[in-house]
Amino acid sequence: MLNWQGIVVPKKTPDAIVQKLNSALLTTLKSPEMISSLATQGLDAAGGTPEQFGALIKSEIDKYGKVAKQAKLRIE
């Protein structure tokens, strides 16, 4: 099981803003302070593009949607 975190913005956010946020996030994730802080928690930073993150979210929805359907889980 993969544990991940990310930042999402409203769908109609201008691409320039999305790219600026992504660039700032990648810079932060690569900083020695962040790498050290995450390591103390047993975590690794992995950055990527907004498109890669969107694909990850979609794949997780597909994967766990199938699990929920097979287990006949229902929202109450």
C-alpha positions in Angstrom: 0.0 0.0 0.0 1.3 3.4 -1.0 1.0 6.4 1.2 1.0 9.7 -0.6 0.2 13.3 0.0 -0.2 16.2 -2.4 -1.7 19.6 -3.1 -4.7 20.1 -5.2 -6.3 23.2 -6.5 -9.7 24.0 -8.1 -10.0 22.6 -11.7 -10.1 26.0 -13.4 -7.0 27.3 -11.7 -4.8 28.9 -14.5 -2.0 26.7 -15.7 0.6 29.4 -14.9 -0.4 29.3 -11.2 -0.4 25.5 -11.1 3.1 25.5 -12.6 4.3 28.1 -10.1 2.9 26.2 -7.2 4.4 22.9 -8.5 7.8 24.6 -9.0 7.8 26.0 -5.4 6.8 22.6 -4.0 9.5 20.8 -5.9 12.1 23.3 -4.6 10.9 22.8 -1.1 10.9 19.0 -1.3 14.5 19.0 -2.6 15.8 21.3 0.3 18.1 19.6 2.8 15.9 20.8 5.6 12.8 19.1 4.2 14.6 15.9 3.3 16.0 15.7 6.8 12.6 16.4 8.4 10.9 13.8 6.3 13.6 11.3 7.0 13.1 11.6 10.7 9.5 10.5 10.1 10.5 7.6 7.9 9.3 9.4 4.7 10.8 10.1 1.3 9.9 13.1 -0.8 8.9 12.4 -4.3 7.9 15.2 -6.6 6.5 15.2 -10.1 4.3 17.0 -12.5 0.7 17.9 -12.0 -0.2 15.4 -14.8 1.6 12.6 -13.0 -0.2 13.4 -9.7 -3.5 13.5 -11.5 -2.8 10.1 -13.0 -1.9 8.8 -9.6 -5.2 10.0 -8.1 -7.1 8.4 -11.0 -5.3 5.1 -10.6 -6.0 5.1 -6.8 -9.7 5.8 -7.4 -9.9 3.0 -10.0 -8.0 0.5 -7.8 -9.9 1.1 -4.5 -13.2 1.5 -6.4 -12.7 -2.1 -7.6 -11.9 -3.2 -4.0 -15.0 -1.5 -2.6 -17.2 -3.1 -5.3 -15.8 -6.6 -4.8 -16.2 -6.2 -1.0 -19.8 -4.9 -1.6 -19.0 -1.8 0.5 -21.7 0.8 0.6 -21.6 4.4 1.7 -23.9 4.9 4.7 
